[in-house]
């Protein structure tokens, strides 16, 4: 079975935005996401919930060093 995907853009702005995000580095994308998260936390005054969630998150992940 062959599946086909068609991308529909509503404007040239969408195409430019997608090409921009394809060009920037992974580190810049991560930085931008973190920046937006912090802005949202500050905007809605959710600092306490953020700190609490970070503490819970630490229980669920483990950093593994590559050999």
C-alpha positions in Angstrom: 0.0 0.0 0.0 1.4 3.4 -1.0 0.5 6.3 1.2 0.8 9.8 -0.1 1.0 13.1 1.9 0.2 16.4 0.4 1.2 19.6 2.2 -1.1 22.5 1.7 0.1 26.0 2.5 -2.3 28.8 3.2 0.1 31.4 2.1 3.7 32.1 1.1 4.4 33.2 4.7 3.8 29.6 5.8 6.4 28.3 3.2 8.9 30.9 4.4 8.3 30.0 8.1 8.8 26.3 7.4 12.0 26.9 5.4 13.3 29.2 8.2 12.8 26.4 10.9 14.5 23.9 8.6 17.6 26.1 8.3 18.3 26.9 11.9 20.3 24.5 14.1 18.9 22.0 16.6 20.4 24.0 19.5 18.6 27.2 18.4 15.3 25.3 18.1 15.7 24.0 21.7 16.7 27.4 22.9 13.6 28.9 21.3 11.3 26.3 22.8 12.7 26.9 26.3 12.5 30.6 25.9 8.8 30.4 24.9 8.1 28.0 27.8 9.7 30.5 30.2 7.7 33.4 28.7 4.4 31.4 29.1 5.3 30.4 32.7 5.9 34.1 33.6 2.9 35.4 31.7 0.5 33.1 33.5 2.3 33.3 36.9 3.0 29.5 37.0 6.5 29.5 38.5 5.5 27.4 41.5 3.9 24.7 39.3 6.9 24.7 37.0 9.3 24.1 39.9 7.1 21.3 41.3 6.8 19.6 37.9 10.6 19.8 37.4 11.1 18.0 40.7 8.8 15.2 39.6 10.4 15.0 36.2 13.7 14.2 37.7 12.4 10.8 38.9 11.5 9.7 35.4 14.7 10.2 33.4 18.2 8.9 33.5 21.2 10.4 31.6 23.2 7.7 29.9 26.7 8.5 28.7 27.6 7.1 25.3 30.5 4.8 25.2 
